[in-house]
Amino acid sequence: MPIYRLLQNVPLGPDEIKRLTDAYEHTLSVLSVKDRDDLLAELIAKKIIEIGQTGLKDPAQISARAIEVIGLP
């Protein structure tokens, strides 16, 4: 799963990692992305991490922002 691989290189605590993985899983669900090896899944993971580092804490808000930034419905 792309987000776990990417999070290995980011110095975050367990709570932050849980928040980002929750946002990632929520985003994949909303967008009906089932293949975790899909390039879209990796793009989503990168955006989730990027947005999570801006200080936004709520996984649902992080997810909504990622969908908005990526430009998907």
Protein Blocks (a to p, Z undefined) as FASTA:
>chain_A
ZZlmmmmmpccdfklmmmmmmmmmmmmmmnopablmbmklmmmmmmmmmmmmnopablkl
mmmmmmmmnopZZ
